[in-house]
Amino acid sequence: MNEESIRKLYLELSAMEHRGITIWLEGYPSNSERVTSQLCVQEESSYMRDYIFNEGVLQEIHFDKVKKELP
């Protein structure tokens, strides 16, 4: 990830956090700073975003590591 991508990710997640959207990382409550840092450190790993809605309103965003299966 380059610095611009890192900044954009942090700003996106921080804005969600300020709107009251809960951020989760690998099944645990987290925050925009921790998730951004983890995604930058783990560049060789992929993370999947899962958006959790309640009655059409975004409540949570989950980041879970995608595990690659060997053939």
NORUR-V680382 format. One record per backbone hydrogen bond with DSSP energy under -1.0 kcal/mol. NH is the residue of the N-H (numbers start at 1). CO is the residue of the C=O. E is the energy in kcal/mol with one decimal. If there is no record, write none. Layout:
BEGIN
[[NH	CO	E] [NH	CO	E]]
END
This chain:
BEGIN
[[6	2	-2.2] [7	3	-2.4] [8	4	-2.4] [9	5	-2.4] [10	6	-2.5] [11	7	-2.5] [12	8	-2.4] [13	9	-2.6] [14	10	-2.9] [15	11	-2.1] [16	12	-1.8] [17	13	-2.5] [18	14	-2.3] [20	17	-1.8] [21	16	-2.2] [22	59	-2.4] [24	61	-2.7] [25	28	-2.9] [26	63	-3.3] [28	25	-1.5] [30	23	-3.2] [35	31	-2.4] [36	32	-2.2] [37	33	-2.3] [38	34	-2.6] [39	35	-2.6] [40	36	-1.6] [41	37	-2.2] [42	38	-2.2] [45	42	-1.8] [48	64	-3.1] [50	62	-2.2] [52	60	-2.8] [54	57	-2.5] [57	54	-1.4] [59	52	-3.2] [60	52	-1.6] [61	22	-2.5] [62	50	-2.7] [63	24	-1.8] [64	48	-2.1] [66	46	-3.4]]
END
